């Protein structure tokens, strides 16, 4: 694959790498490339690893310039693409591993939350749902996704107060499953993929759907309720007041 996302399959593992040359902004185009990478992985691999190729950043999240421009159709297209991708990962038939080695702002956090195993590198970077801090209410699909993985007290703090967490706090909150020193990430990935090779993939896919069905139903209901043009236009005035970084 070319562009902002690459997918290389080696020994049954699909390595999906995010690299837009900057901060991995989750534009509609970027999200489309990630979805295409998962299409390829589904047909050619047994395990998927989602990782950033940008030092210090997993993703800066949705393109805030689209929100700030007040363009409801473009904003809706972008957010809906992100919502559908996160929902797809919740029931993806292969085991998925998300690797956080840098900042993961909301849409980046959503993708990590939807992965089966969430591995973080210890360091001065943060993840979470900081929308309220920049003038946006978290979308319902994201709250339902976070509700399915975070511990309740931490969910309230990140969803309603916009708190962001460094890796060890993220581990305590339920945003991550394992945190190791940066130099141990590759070795830890090797341990995880070795363990995942041993599981029965059809049983894994069935168990994942059974476990997450109620969360997925809630996410789908939120998508259909909130991510329509009429609903989006009704809330776009508030969204256009988004506080851009550095402003």
N, C-alpha and C positions, 0 to 999 in steps of 0.2 A: 504494500500500500504506500501511497505518497501523500504529501500534504502535512497536516497537523498531527495525524495519528498514524502509527505503524502497527502492524500485527505480524509477528514472526512466530511460526510454529516450529518448536524444536523438541524432539523426543516426547511428543504428546502434550506439551505445554504451549499454550498460546500466550505470548508476551505482548500485551497491548501497551504501547508506549505513547504518552501524551507529550507533544512538544510543538508548540506554535511559534517558537522562537522568542517568546516573551514570558507571559505569566499564565498560559493555558486558560484564557478566557473562554467560558462556555457559551459561545455564540451558537446560533442555529446550525451553521456550517460545521463547527467543531463537534457538536452533539451528533450530527448526521454521520460524521466520520467514525465516531466512537461506536455508534449503532452498527455501521458497516463492518467494523472490526469484530464485533461480537457475532455478527452473521458468519463471518469467516471462521471464527473460533468454534462456533457451534457445529460446523460441518467437518472440522479437521483436527480437533484436539480433545483431550480428556480433562484438562484443567486450564483455567484462565488466570493470568496475573495481570492486574491493572496497575500501572506505575507511571510516574512522571519522569520525563527526561530533563526537566528544568531544575537546576540546583535551587534548593530552598523553597520551592513552590510545587504543590500538587495541582492546585487550580485557584485562580482568583474569583471563581464563581461566574455567575451570569454577567453578560455585558451590560454594565450599569449605564453606559452611554445610550443604549437603546431605551432603557427605562426613562432616563432623564429627558430624552427627546420627546416624550409624550406620544410615541407612535404605538397605539394600542394593537394594531394587527401584527406588527413586527415583534412587540413584546410578548404577545400571546403565542405566536409561533415558537419563539425561543423557550418560553417557560413550559409550554405543552410538550415540546420535544424533550426537555429535561425530565419532566414528569413521567412521560411514557418510557423513557430509557430507564429511570430508576425503578419503575414498576416492573419492567421486563427483567431487570437483574434480580428482583426479589424471587422470581420463579425460574431463573435461568437453569437449564437442565444439567449443566456441568458445575463442579465446585469452582468458586471464584475467590480470589485473594486480592484485596485492595491494599496497596502499600502507601503509607503516608510518610514522606521524608521531607516535607515542607508544608507551608501554610495550605490549609484546605478551607476556603471560604464557601458559603452555603452550597452551591450546586456541586462543588467538589466533595463536600461532606456528605451530601445526599448519595453520591455514587459510592463512596466508601461505606456508608451505612448499609447499602443494599448488597454488599459483598458478603460472602459466607464467613471468611476469615479476614480480619482487619488488623494489619500489622503496622506498627508505628516505630519510627526512629526517634530516639530521645533527642531533644534539641529545643531551641528557642522559637518554635513555630506553633501555630494554634489552629484549632478547627472548631466548628460549631455553627449555629444559626444566628448570625448577627444582624438579621434584617431590621429589627426594630431600632437598632443603633444608627441606621442610615436612612430611616424614613419609609420602611416597607414592612408590612405584616407578613410573617411567614405563610406561604401557601398551604392550604389544608393538606395536600398530598404529602408535603414534607413533614408536617406535624405528625401525621399518621405513621409515616416511615420512622421518624425519630421515636415515637411512642412505642414502636415494636422492638426497639433496641436499647433505649436509654433507661436508666433507673428513674423512677418518677420525680424525685426531688431535683435531680439534675436536668430533667426534661423541662420542668417549669422554669428553671433559671436560664437555660439557653433559649427556649422558645419565646418567653415573655420579657426577659431582661436583656437578651442579646449577648450573654456572656460567651466568651471563647476560651478554649482550654488548651494548654500545652499537653504533650503526650501522656505524661503520668496522670494528670487530672482527667484527661479524656478516657484513659483506661478505667479509672474509678467510676466515671460517669456511665460507661457502657458504650462510648463512641468507638473504642478500640478493644481488641481482644488480647493483643500482646504488644509490649513495648520493649525494645532492646537498644543497645548502643548502635550508632550508625554503622560502625564497622562490622557489626554482626548481622546486618540485614540479609545479605546474600546467603550466609550459612543457615540462618533461620528459615529463609524461604526454601532452602533445600530440605530441611527437616519437615516443613509443612507439606511440601509437594510429595515427599516420600510417603508421608502418612495418608495423604489424600488418594494416592494411587491404589491404596489397599481397600478403599471402600467400594461398595457395589453401586455403580453410578445410577442405574434405574431406581434403586431403592432410595438413594440420596435425593433424586429429583422428586419422587413421590412424597417423601418425608418433608421436604422443603415446602411443597405446596400445601400439605396438610397443616404444617406448623404456622404458615404465614397467610393462610387463606383469609382470615378475618381482617388482617392488616391490609392485604391486597384489595379486598372488597371496599374497605374504608378509603384507601387511596383512589380507587377507581371512582367511587361516589364523589369524592372531593374534586377530582379532575373534571367530571361531567357537570358538577354544580358550579365550579368557579372558573374553569378555563374555557369559557365560551366568549365570543366577541362581545355580546351584550353585557355579560357580567364583568368582563375585563374593562370595557369602556366606562362602566359605572364607577370603578375604583381607580381609574387611570389618573385622575387629578392628584390623588394622594401619592401614587407611585411616581409621578413625574417630579415630585419634590425630593427625590432621592438625593442624599448628601454624597457627592462625589469625593473619593479619597483626596486628601490634601486641600479641600475647600474649607 
